[in-house]
Structures are given as C-alpha cells and as structure tokens.
C-alpha cells in the first residue's frame, strides 16, 4: 500500500530571500538533524545571469533501525538524491528527493516548494508532499514502513524548527534583510554553466556498492521531471490548501500525518461536492472517529451526508418547533460551560418521564429533539471557538440519575434510546468531550448493561461515574465545572429554574392507534422527505412520466447514486403513455414456479419496466431530449431541461451494464442475485416564471449536500450533460 503525505501551507513571516539564506545554512550537515550524516554536491548548474541555480546532492542518512535489519541489509546508511531548483527571478525553490538505496524494493519520493505568499510579498509559503511504496523488503515490509513513517514525521517537525533556528542566527549576525534578485539592464540568452562532480563515480550505500538494476529510478536526479512530481502532488489548487496557523487556531494540535489526512479528506470532498462542503472541524471529527484512517472516515462521512440530504437535517435549526410537551416536561437544557470552555448540557435523566414523552411525541419526536440539540451544540462550539481564541469541538454532558428506577427500563423507551444512540454515533461522532454521571442508583448497572454495548469504545472512555456524594469530593465536579455553575441540587450555588421533569399528563398522549402506528413504522426522521429511494437490478429501469408538459416550463432533477452505476436520460413522446398496472403479490401465485418467476422483477415488475414499447421507433414515436449520461457510484447529479415542445416527458434511470452484454442461459439467475444499483431522487416541473427562484434549479444554486461514495474515483468536474442548458454534475 502506498503511503502519502500532504502538508498544510506553512507561512514564514519573512521575505523569500531571507528564508533562502537560512535554508542554505543547513548544508552540508546540521546538528539539528542528526539523521543527516553527510551531503555532497554532485552536480550544479548556474545560469549566466545567476537567476536560476540548480544543485544536486547525494545525501547519506542514518536511520535508527533494529540491529537485525541492519545485519540483514549489510548497510549502515541509506543514500538519497536531492535536487534543488532555485529561481531567484520567480522567487521559488523546488526541492525533489528520492532514495537511491534499495530503490528496487521501496520507492520514497518527496517534493517541497518555497514560494512567495500570494497576499503578502514579504512572507514565504512552504508546502511539502511525499509518498512511500514498500514493494518488498526481505519479509520486513511492515516494519520498514513503520520506521520510515516515524522517521519522516520527526523530520517534518524538525523542518520548521531548523529554519527558525538559522533565522535567529542570521539576526544575531545583524542580517535581517537580503535584497531580491534584479535583472541586468541588458540580457543575452542565458548560457548554462554546468559542473559535474560524479559523472563516473560509483554510488555506494554505507560502503556497499549498488548495482545498476537497484538504481532503477535513475543514476542522476536530473532525470526526475518536476512536472511529473507536480502532477503526483497537486498543490496548486488553493481551495484544497490549509494554512498551519489556521489549523492551530481553529482545529488544535495535530501531528503532521494527521494534518495530511485532513487535507486528503478535504480534497476528496471538495472535488466531489458541488454545494455546501462540510467544515474542516466536521471533517476532523469523522477522521478522529475512525482513527485518522481516510478510507474509513470517507465511508462514514459519505453515509452521513446522504442521510442529511435525504432527511433535510440542515433545516432543523431554522424550522424545528419544540413541542409544548417537551418545553414543559423534558428535564434537559444547555447550562453555561465547563472549565475547558466546552458547552455544558444538563440532563436530569432520573426525573424524565420516558414513557410519557415517547407516548406524547413518539420516537421520531424525541429523535428530532436530539438532533436539534446536537446541531445547537455544534453552533455553541463554534461560538466558543471564536470567543475563547482556541478550538472547541465538543461539549460536556452532566447527567444526574437521582430518581432513576425500574420505570425507566420500559422496553419501548429503551428501544427508542438505542435507536437514537445509533443515529447520533453515526452522524455526530466525536462531539461528546466528556460525560459526567452523578448519583447513579443501584438500578443503573442494569440500564448500563443494555445501552453500554451500543456506545463506541472511545466514547465510553470519556464517561466518569459518581455514586452517592462522590461528585462533591476531590476528583468530582469541581475538577471539571466552575464552582459558580454547579447546580444547587448537586450542592452548588447555581439556582436551577428549569423544568422539573414531572409526569406527562395522559391528556397529552397520542391515541393508542397513533402510538402503535408510529412505533411500528420505525424511526424515520422527516418521513415527508422529498427524495425517493430506488433499487435496480440488471435489466431494470425506473421512470417518472410527466404528462401534459407545457412549453416554456422547466423540468429539474436532483439525484444521488449511492451504489453501483446507473444511466440517466430524458425522453419525449407524442404517443400517449399507458398507466402502469399494479402487479399482484408473489403470495397470490398458485405454484412454486409462479413464486420463483415473480422473484424475477425484470419479467413482471411494471414499476421497473419502461413505458416505451418495443414497437415504438426512435425520432418518430419518441425522442431523446437529453443524451444518456453514465452516472457513477458516489456522484450527485443535478440538471434541468427547458420544455420547448409540449408533450409527455419521461425521466429514465437504467441499471448500467456494458454495451453488447452477451446473453447467457444463467441471465435469469443473475437477474435475481446480481448486485443492486441504488439511488435517491427528486424532480419537479416549474413554470417559466418561477424556475429561477427554485432551490433545486441549477439556474440558482446547487443542492446543499452531495452524496459521496467510498469507491468513486471520477471527479464530477470533468463530466457534463451533452444537451442540458445547465451542468448535470
């Protein structure tokens, strides 16, 4: 597996020329980097006007590796080639480094760029990218990879320290300014002065000679093409960049590799998203939840974004109205901050009438309240970050269990709690900084046994339990909450005037029919979602028929492919389209053969069969108004079509399969067992006077969140509809 690294943009608040003066002082060696044993110039070129200076060095590095590995390889040092290309006129320095030793077993590449800050010519930016590919290493591949990553992380941290050290040294010598390069009054075509130091010199690695086969990267660093390196490490797209100072201020202390993982995930999201991109703090939370494994974090994030879009979660803060029963009988509210500045939520769980709340607002009502609380917590964290001048990314929960008894173990209530925990864990990871539980009664271990298994291990480590009056002793609440904010019922001075969590009157309950219907339907936040979900297997299609479409109107569509690939097109027909017939349930078929046949949706499911009859002729009975578009897993497609001809229009999605797919006898079985393509969609037909103001019309804006998949590798930027007046991706 190839390990990659991409640094944030580090800014030195010094001119480029002064930074270059400090950089040169690290050669041939520096005591600040003991891993660098020696460096020797092997090739050097300087233009006649001295604007361009290229230096190639052979660097000998001594790694701290296990003795057995040293004995096995027979070397004490590893050779690297470094090529520095300084352009004084453009004020840039490009550094390329790769390994010569063991180059047929592992490939290490690094590129660094010093350049002038785009907004301040007296500042200097530094960017760094690298890759490690361990092909084979005597069975020690995993160990070598860990050693390389560890050593590289240490050298990254040392890099800025070295520059700052030599800047102070220059200042002590009275050098605080180096004049920039100036062109001569008249310039000829610059001649290149070349000095070669090792044309015939045999390369060695700690005294051991290296064969020409092992030097498969090349004997000279000049063969490394800078443009190829830039393609491999694209650092010229400013929207993907993060400055180190910004990370420190708003995201907190991150290791170099954690910074790199954040930039990788951010780049991936920015390439695929067309609308609102999650904040860097949100991306960081998903990375932390998956231990900074980018692929796992990406999968978790993509599923959450689809969930948010499908159920319009982003509208909760603006549209959610807290029910009266919640205002009067729910014993929880936000309560100042803890000692770390985190927002503090106070919940008197032991005083909660779980049964009454579930029977009055239902499972979905409690879930909406929980999501509203989570969204409110994120907003409070952002405000705290701005107010305190340090990153606040999570909140603290103070849960008082006084009064908890067997009535809280009511089965529907516990089931509701477990479902809510599952949804919150999946979509709001790493938002709980600390959980303080006070006055836990004897019945609590029973409840904890039930719900503890549904709380992830990281969250469980943040829970602190206090039984009896332990919360008032050393190690109790005073260690985490300012004394003036400790509630009076926990022995503090703060008078709580919030709800007391008394029993919900039965007059506020839903009827038994309403409650049973809501409970059996499952927990579906925002059932009125405008998006419909569809699954297709091989040979199936899904269509939306738009009858009597008026000239001048606009058909808008928005859909996300969440699994496999589908083909999308828009058709128009002059022929009347018959209504689809409902297919009877498989249980109504008489024989087992009928039941088996009914399983083949390709044969009998009219919902997944085209309304276009086989006898119809293209460009006579029906017309293609939007050319077919292959839509890949993970893509979010939006588009619109202005109706120029009245008639019946058809939005058509097909299961994507190769053209000229061969027919086999086993196709019947494959149609049953093949993987399904899944997508969710929404469409609307707008009057010509209204379409520019529609949120779903591409003439005004993109959708708020795009569905993203873990397997997608195609950027939406490169694909457009061939006939649509608006981009389809």
Residue pairs with C-beta under 8 A, 6 or more apart in sequence:
2 131
2 132
2 133
3 131
3 132
3 133
3 145
3 148
3 149
4 129
4 130
4 131
4 132
4 260
4 264
5 128
5 129
5 130
5 131
5 152
5 156
5 256
5 257
5 260
6 128
6 129
6 233
6 235
6 260
6 263
6 264
6 267
7 126
7 127
7 128
7 129
7 156
7 256
7 259
7 260
7 263
8 241
8 242
8 243
8 244
8 246
8 247
8 259
8 263
9 125
9 126
9 127
9 241
9 242
9 243
9 244
10 125
10 126
10 127
10 160
10 243
10 244
11 117
11 123
11 124
11 125
11 126
11 243
11 244
11 245
12 19
12 123
12 124
12 125
12 126
12 163
12 167
13 122
13 123
14 122
14 123
14 124
14 167
15 121
15 122
15 123
15 124
15 177
15 178
15 180
16 91
16 114
16 115
16 116
16 124
16 180
17 91
17 178
17 179
17 180
17 181
18 167
18 170
18 175
18 176
18 177
18 178
19 114
19 124
19 163
19 167
20 86
20 93
20 114
20 178
21 166
21 170
21 175
21 178
22 163
22 166
22 167
22 169
22 170
23 93
23 114
23 163
23 166
25 166
25 169
25 170
26 32
26 33
26 162
26 166
27 39
27 57
28 38
28 39
28 40
29 36
29 37
29 38
29 39
30 36
30 162
32 158
32 161
32 162
32 165
33 155
33 158
33 162
34 62
35 61
35 62
35 63
35 151
35 154
35 155
36 59
36 60
36 61
37 60
37 61
37 62
37 77
38 59
38 60
39 57
39 58
39 59
39 60
39 82
40 57
40 58
40 59
40 197
41 55
41 56
41 57
41 197
42 56
42 57
42 58
42 196
42 197
42 198
42 201
43 54
43 55
43 56
43 194
43 195
43 196
43 197
43 198
43 220
43 221
43 222
44 53
44 54
44 55
44 56
44 194
44 195
44 197
45 52
45 53
45 54
45 192
45 193
45 194
45 195
46 52
46 53
46 54
46 192
46 193
47 53
47 190
47 191
47 192
47 193
48 188
48 190
48 191
48 192
48 193
49 183
49 184
49 187
49 190
50 88
50 181
51 87
51 88
51 89
51 181
51 183
51 190
52 85
52 86
52 87
52 88
52 89
52 190
53 84
53 85
53 86
53 88
54 83
54 84
54 85
54 86
55 83
55 84
55 86
56 81
56 82
56 83
56 84
56 220
56 221
56 222
57 81
57 82
57 83
57 84
58 79
58 80
58 81
58 100
58 198
58 203
59 79
59 80
59 81
59 82
59 97
60 77
60 78
60 79
60 80
60 206
61 77
61 78
61 79
61 80
62 76
62 77
62 78
63 78
63 147
63 151
64 147
64 151
65 147
66 143
69 140
69 143
69 144
70 76
72 138
72 140
73 102
73 138
74 208
75 101
75 205
75 206
75 207
75 208
76 206
76 207
77 205
77 206
78 99
78 101
78 102
78 205
78 206
79 99
79 100
79 101
79 203
79 204
79 205
79 210
80 97
80 98
80 99
80 100
80 101
80 108
81 97
81 98
81 99
81 100
81 220
81 221
82 95
82 96
82 97
82 221
83 95
83 96
83 97
83 221
83 222
83 224
84 93
84 94
84 95
85 93
85 94
85 95
85 96
85 226
86 92
86 93
87 93
88 180
88 181
89 181
89 183
91 115
91 116
91 180
91 181
92 113
92 114
92 115
92 116
93 112
93 113
93 114
93 115
94 111
94 112
94 113
94 226
95 110
95 111
95 112
95 113
95 114
96 109
96 110
96 111
96 221
96 224
96 226
96 229
97 108
97 109
97 110
97 111
97 112
98 107
98 108
98 109
98 110
98 217
98 221
98 224
99 106
99 107
99 108
99 217
100 203
100 205
100 210
100 215
100 217
101 205
101 210
101 214
102 137
102 205
102 214
103 214
103 215
103 216
103 217
104 135
104 213
104 214
104 216
105 134
105 135
105 136
105 137
106 132
106 133
106 134
106 135
106 137
106 144
106 148
107 131
107 132
107 133
107 135
107 217
108 130
108 131
108 132
108 133
108 148
109 130
109 131
109 229
109 232
110 128
110 129
110 130
110 131
111 128
111 129
111 130
111 229
111 230
111 232
111 233
112 126
112 127
112 128
112 129
113 125
113 126
113 127
113 128
113 235
114 124
114 125
114 126
115 124
115 125
115 127
116 123
116 124
116 125
117 123
117 124
117 125
118 125
118 238
126 159
126 160
127 235
127 241
128 156
128 159
129 232
129 233
129 235
130 152
130 233
131 232
131 233
132 145
132 148
132 149
132 152
134 141
134 144
134 145
134 148
137 144
149 257
153 255
153 256
153 257
156 256
157 256
170 176
202 209
203 209
203 210
203 215
203 219
204 210
212 219
217 223
217 224
218 224
230 236
234 240
235 241
237 267
239 270
240 263
240 266
240 267
240 270
241 263
242 259
242 262
242 263
242 266
242 280
244 259
247 254
247 259
247 262
249 389
249 390
249 391
250 280
250 281
250 385
250 391
251 262
251 280
251 281
251 284
251 391
251 393
252 390
252 391
252 393
254 262
257 292
258 287
258 292
261 287
261 292
261 294
261 297
262 280
262 283
262 284
262 287
264 294
265 283
265 286
265 287
265 294
265 297
265 298
265 301
266 280
266 283
268 294
268 298
268 708
269 277
269 278
269 283
269 301
269 708
270 277
271 715
271 716
271 717
272 634
272 635
272 636
272 706
272 708
272 712
272 715
272 716
273 636
273 705
273 706
273 708
274 636
274 638
274 702
274 703
274 706
274 716
274 729
275 701
275 702
275 703
275 704
275 705
275 706
276 704
276 705
278 301
278 305
281 381
281 382
281 391
281 393
283 297
283 301
284 393
284 430
285 393
285 428
285 429
285 430
285 431
286 297
286 300
286 301
286 304
286 429
286 430
287 294
287 297
288 429
288 430
289 297
289 300
289 429
289 430
289 456
289 458
290 296
290 297
290 300
295 710
298 708
298 710
299 710
300 426
300 429
301 708
302 634
302 707
302 708
302 709
302 710
303 426
304 426
304 427
305 705
305 706
305 707
305 708
306 560
306 562
306 680
306 705
306 707
306 708
307 313
307 426
307 427
308 314
308 427
308 705
309 531
309 560
309 703
309 704
309 705
309 706
309 707
310 529
310 531
310 533
310 680
311 524
311 525
311 526
311 529
312 526
312 529
312 530
313 371
313 375
313 427
313 525
313 526
314 704
314 705
316 368
316 371
316 372
316 375
317 372
317 375
317 376
317 379
320 368
320 372
322 369
322 372
323 360
323 361
323 365
324 508
325 357
325 360
325 361
325 504
325 508
326 357
326 361
326 365
326 369
327 499
328 499
329 353
329 356
329 357
329 499
329 501
329 502
329 503
329 504
330 352
330 357
330 369
330 499
330 501
331 347
331 348
331 349
331 351
331 352
331 498
331 499
331 500
331 501
332 345
332 346
332 347
332 348
332 352
332 373
333 345
333 346
333 498
333 499
334 343
334 344
334 345
334 346
334 376
334 377
334 380
335 344
335 345
335 346
335 398
335 485
335 487
336 344
336 482
336 485
337 343
337 344
337 384
337 482
337 485
338 344
338 396
338 434
338 480
338 481
338 482
339 479
339 480
339 481
339 482
340 392
340 396
340 433
340 480
341 384
341 388
341 390
341 392
342 381
342 384
342 392
342 394
342 395
342 396
342 433
342 434
343 377
343 380
343 381
343 384
343 392
343 395
343 396
344 395
344 396
344 397
344 398
344 481
344 485
345 373
345 377
345 395
345 396
345 397
345 398
346 398
346 400
346 487
346 496
346 498
347 397
347 398
347 399
347 400
348 400
348 402
348 403
348 500
348 501
349 399
349 400
349 401
349 404
349 408
350 400
350 401
350 402
350 403
350 404
350 405
350 408
350 439
350 441
351 400
351 402
351 403
351 500
351 501
351 502
352 408
352 501
353 501
353 502
353 503
353 504
354 407
354 408
354 410
354 413
354 416
354 417
355 407
355 410
355 412
355 413
356 503
356 504
356 505
356 506
356 508
356 509
357 365
357 366
357 504
358 366
358 410
358 412
358 413
358 416
359 504
359 509
359 510
359 515
360 504
360 508
360 509
360 510
361 369
362 510
362 515
362 518
362 519
363 412
363 415
363 416
363 419
363 518
363 519
363 523
364 518
364 523
364 524
364 525
364 527
366 416
366 420
367 416
367 419
367 420
367 423
367 523
367 525
368 525
370 420
370 423
370 424
371 423
371 424
371 525
374 424
374 428
374 431
377 395
377 431
378 428
378 431
380 395
381 392
381 393
381 394
381 395
381 431
384 392
385 391
385 392
385 393
393 430
393 431
393 433
394 430
394 431
394 432
394 433
394 434
395 431
395 432
395 433
396 432
396 433
396 434
396 435
396 436
396 480
396 481
397 432
397 434
397 435
397 436
398 436
398 438
398 477
398 481
399 435
399 436
399 437
399 438
400 438
400 439
400 487
400 489
400 490
401 437
401 438
401 439
401 440
401 441
401 444
402 438
402 439
402 441
402 489
403 441
404 440
404 441
404 443
404 444
404 447
405 441
405 443
406 443
408 443
408 447
409 443
409 446
409 447
409 450
412 519
414 447
414 450
414 451
416 523
417 451
418 450
418 451
418 454
419 523
420 523
421 451
421 454
421 455
422 454
423 523
423 525
425 454
425 455
425 456
425 459
430 458
432 459
432 462
433 462
434 462
434 464
434 480
435 459
435 462
435 463
435 464
436 464
436 466
436 471
436 477
436 480
436 481
437 463
437 464
437 465
437 466
438 466
438 471
438 477
438 490
439 466
439 467
439 468
439 471
440 465
440 466
440 467
452 460
464 480
466 476
466 477
469 491
470 476
471 477
471 490
471 491
472 478
472 490
472 491
477 486
477 490
477 492
478 486
483 492
483 493
484 492
484 493
484 494
485 492
485 494
486 492
486 493
486 494
487 494
487 496
488 494
488 495
488 496
489 496
509 515
510 518
521 527
530 682
531 680
531 681
531 682
532 680
532 681
532 682
533 678
533 679
533 680
534 542
534 653
534 678
534 679
534 680
534 681
535 676
535 677
535 678
536 542
536 566
536 608
536 653
536 654
536 655
536 676
536 677
536 678
537 601
537 602
537 655
537 671
537 672
537 674
537 675
537 676
537 677
538 602
538 655
538 657
538 667
538 670
538 671
538 674
539 602
539 655
539 657
539 671
540 601
540 602
540 605
540 608
540 609
540 654
540 655
541 608
541 609
541 610
541 652
541 653
541 654
541 655
542 607
542 608
542 652
542 653
543 610
543 611
543 650
543 651
543 652
543 653
544 650
544 651
544 683
545 577
545 611
545 648
545 649
545 650
546 555
546 648
546 649
546 650
546 651
546 685
547 577
547 648
548 646
548 648
549 555
549 643
549 646
549 647
549 648
549 649
549 685
550 643
550 646
550 687
551 643
551 644
551 645
551 646
552 642
552 643
552 687
552 688
553 642
553 643
553 685
553 686
553 687
553 688
553 691
554 640
554 641
554 642
554 643
554 685
554 686
554 687
554 688
554 691
554 697
555 570
555 640
555 641
555 643
555 649
555 651
555 683
555 684
555 685
555 686
556 638
556 639
556 640
556 683
556 684
556 685
556 686
556 691
556 694
556 696
556 697
556 698
557 637
557 638
557 639
557 640
557 651
557 681
557 682
557 683
558 636
558 637
558 638
558 681
558 682
558 683
558 696
558 703
559 568
559 631
559 636
559 637
559 653
559 679
559 680
559 681
559 682
560 635
560 636
560 637
560 679
560 680
560 681
560 706
560 707
561 631
561 632
561 633
561 634
561 635
561 637
561 677
561 678
561 679
561 707
561 709
562 633
562 634
562 678
562 679
562 680
562 707
562 709
563 633
563 675
563 676
563 677
563 678
563 679
563 709
564 633
564 655
564 656
564 675
564 676
564 677
564 678
565 630
565 631
565 632
565 633
565 656
565 677
566 631
566 653
566 654
566 655
566 656
566 677
566 679
567 628
567 629
567 630
567 631
567 653
567 654
567 655
567 656
568 626
568 628
568 629
568 631
568 637
568 651
568 652
568 653
568 654
569 624
569 626
569 627
569 628
569 629
569 652
569 654
570 624
570 625
570 626
570 641
570 649
570 650
570 651
570 652
571 612
571 622
571 623
571 624
571 625
571 649
571 650
571 652
572 622
572 623
572 625
572 645
572 647
572 648
572 649
572 650
573 612
573 616
573 621
573 622
573 623
573 647
573 648
573 650
574 621
574 622
574 647
574 648
575 616
575 621
575 622
575 648
576 648
577 611
577 648
577 650
578 611
580 606
580 607
580 611
581 606
582 606
583 598
583 604
583 605
583 606
583 607
586 594
586 595
586 598
586 599
587 595
589 595
589 597
589 598
597 603
597 604
598 604
599 672
600 668
600 671
600 672
601 608
601 671
602 608
602 609
602 671
610 652
611 650
612 622
612 650
616 622
618 624
622 650
625 641
625 649
625 723
626 639
626 641
626 721
626 722
626 723
626 724
627 721
627 722
627 723
629 637
629 719
629 721
629 722
629 728
630 656
631 637
631 656
631 679
632 712
632 714
633 709
633 711
633 712
634 707
634 708
634 709
634 710
634 711
634 712
635 706
635 707
635 712
635 714
635 716
635 719
635 729
636 703
636 706
636 707
636 708
636 716
636 729
637 728
637 729
638 696
638 698
638 702
638 703
638 726
638 727
638 728
638 729
639 698
639 721
639 724
639 726
639 727
639 728
640 691
640 697
640 698
640 699
640 724
640 725
640 726
641 649
641 724
641 725
642 688
642 725
643 649
651 683
653 679
653 681
655 677
656 677
664 670
680 707
682 696
684 694
684 696
686 694
686 697
691 697
691 699
692 699
692 700
693 700
694 700
695 701
695 703
696 703
697 726
698 726
698 727
699 726
706 716
716 729
717 729
719 728
719 729
720 727
720 728
720 729
721 727
721 728
721 729
